Amino acid sequence: GNQMQPTLTWIGHASTLVQASGLNVLTDPMFSQRAFMVQWLGPQRQQPPGLTLAQLPHIDVVLISHNHYDHLDRASVQALAAQAGGSPLFLVPLGLKAWMQEQGISHVEELDWWQERRVAGVDFALTPVQHWSARGLSDHNHSLWGGWAVLGPDFHWYFSGDTGYSSDFVATRERLAPRQGPAQGGGFDLALIAIGAYAPRWFMKEQHVDPDEAVQVHLDLGAKRSIGVHWGTFLLSDEALDQPPKDLARARQARGLGEADFSVMALGETRRLPRRTPSAP
C-alpha cells in the first residue's frame, strides 16, 4: 500500500488540497479574484490563495460540490485541466458534466447522491446536503449539489460543500458506517465543514450552517477531527470575515470540545494527519 502520510492544506474559502492514499485531491478550486460570471463584478477576493495554481502538485482528482461561482470557477478548472501530465479527473454532481464539457473539460464524471466512483483504490461518494444550485437566472436547481465522502484504505475524509443543517449528516454516517469499521470507532478521520456565510440567520439558515450547527455536523458525522472552511476569503454575507473562527471557538467550548477536535487553519498551512489502521478484509 501507499505509505503517504495524509496531509491537508487550506488554499482558501472551500478550496483545499488533501494528499492521502496515494492521491492529490482538490476541493472546489477557486483561484480567481472574483466569484462571479464576469471578473469585474461580484464578490472580490479579500485574501490571496494560500497556494497558487503554479505551486500545486500534480492533481489527480478535483471534487466539485455545486456550481455557485465561489465553488466552481471557470478559469481555475480550465487551468487544472491543462496541467502538465494531463487533466485531473473532475467529479461533479449530476447535471454539471455538460457545463464542464462546454469549458473544454472532457475528463469528467457526474454522480447522483450516493453514487460512487473508485479511483486507484479510493472510493469517492457524492452525499446529500441541503443547498441549491444556479449560475444564471434561468438554471435554478438544474444541477445537483452535495458533499463528498472519500474512503481510502488508510484515510477517510468528508467535505461538506455548502449546506444548511439537516439530517443528511447522520444519514451519511449511518450509510457509510459498515465500511468505516468498528476498529477505530468508525467515522471520518477528517471532515472539512463550511463555517462561513451565515448572517443574517433568517436569510442564510436554509443554505449555510452557522458555527454552532457546524459543530453539530462534526458530531453527526462522527468525525475524529474537523477543520472549518468557507470563510475569510469572500464577503458573501453580513458577518465579518474574521467572525466565524470566534463563533466556532464559542460553539466548540459550549459542547466541551477542544481545538484538536474542530479548528481552523491559516491560509497556505499544511497539517499532517494520522493514517487509520486498515481494517481486516
HUUR-V828750 format. One line per field, one symbol per residue. ss: DSSP state (H for helix, E for strand, C for the rest). psi: psi as a letter, one per 40 degrees, with the letter a starting at -180 (. if undefined). A space follows every 10 residues. Layout:
ss: ???
psi: ???
This chain:
ss: CCCCCEEEEE EECCEEEEEE CCEEEEECCC CCCEECCCCC CCEECCCCCC CCHHHCCCCC EEECCCCCCC CCCHHHHHHH HCCCCCCCEE EEECCCHHHH HHCCCCCEEE ECCCCEEEEC CEEEEEECCE CCCCCCCCCC CCCCCCEEEE EECCEEEEEC CCCECCCHHH HHHHHHHHHH CCCCCCCCCE EEEECCCCCC HHHHCCCCCC HHHHHHHHHH HCCCCEEEEC CCCCCCCCCC CCHHHHHHHH HHHHCCCCCC CEECCCCCCE EEECCCCCCC C
psi: ihehhhihhh dibehihhhi feihhhhghh eidigidiee iihiheiiid iiddeiihhd hhhhdieide dhhddddddd deiheiiihh hiiheedddd ddeehdgihi iiheiihhhf ehhhhhihih aiiieaeefh feiiiaihhh hidehhiihe ahiihaeddd dddddeddee iedfeaiidh hhhheifeii dddedddhii dddddddddd efhdiihhaf iedhgeaeii dedddddddd ddddefiidd dhaiiiheih hiiiiihhii .
